[in-house]
Amino acid sequence: MTLKNLTEFQVRFLQGMADRTRLRIIKALRENEKTVTQLVTELGGSQANISGHLRTLKESGILKSRQEGKYVFYSLRDETINEFLNYMEEMLFNLRQKAIMEGV
């Protein structure tokens, strides 16, 4: 993978997370896989809206899916995505604490 391709992948990956609903979907899938119906029930919103966000997250390389009968189950593509979220949350918390201490 070239540096240009890696940069494009990073942009697409981060854009996938850069939405409140998509971030809530990712967090909902941290523990186990779920269907669209389960996500709609848990997060609210319409099935069409959640399905559109799931498509974006798959295209971003964040989620994967598998079909079982008439159901499609979504999950994080890899455990490292969960690790990335944990790191990001810790980093943002620390940055926010520093900003508060600096009066920002």
N, C-alpha and C positions, 0 to 999 in steps of 0.2 A: 504494500500500500504506500503510495507516495504521500508526501507531506500535504500536498493540495487535497488529495482524496481524504486523508485523515482529518484535515481541517473541515472539509465539507461534512463528513460524518459527525464530527463534534458539533457543528452548527445544527444539523438536523436532529441530533440527539437532544441537545439543550432546548431547541425549539419545541420538541415533543413534550418536555416538562414545563415549558413556560406558559402554562394555562392552569387556572385554579381547578377546573373540573378534571383535567388530565392528571394533575398531581394528586387529587383525591382518589382517582381510579387506581393509580400506582400504589398509593398507601393502602387502599382496600385489598390489593392483591399481594401484599407483603407476606401474609401468613399462608394463604392457599389460593388455588385457582377458583374462578367463579364464572358463571354464565352472565350474559347480558342482563337477563331478568333479575338475577341476584344483585347485580350492580345497580340496576335501576331502583330496586327496592331499597337497597342500602343507602344510595346517594341521592335519590330523587331525580327528577328530570325525566325526559321522554326517552323511549327506547331508541328513536332515531338519533337523538343528540348523543347519547352514550355510545351508540354504535359508531357514529362518526369519529368520536374521540378515540375509541378503540382502534379504528382503522389508522388514524394518525400515529398512535403509539406503536402499532405494529410496523408501520413504514419507517418510524424513527429508530427501530431496532430495540425498543424497550420491552415490548410484549411479544409473546408467541401465543398461538392458539392450537387447539386440537379439537377435532369433531368426534363426538360419541353419540351415535344415533342422530336424533334431530337437534341435539344441543352442541353448542360451541363453547368450549371452556378456555378462558384467558388466564395467563399467568405471566409473571416476570420472566423475561428471556433467560436470565442468569442471576444467581445469588449476588454477583458483584453489583448489580443494580441496587439491591437492598443495602449493601455496604456503602455504595456511593451516596445514597439518601441519608444514611446514618452520619457519614462524614460531613455532608453538606449541612445537615441540621445542627451538628455540633459547631461547625465553622461559623455559621450564621449567628448562632447563639452567642459565641465568643465575640464576634465582631460587633454585635448589638450591645453587649455588655461594655466593651471598650468605648463605643460611641456614647453610651450613657455616662460613663465615667468622665469622658472628655466634654460632656455638655452638649453633644450634638443631637 
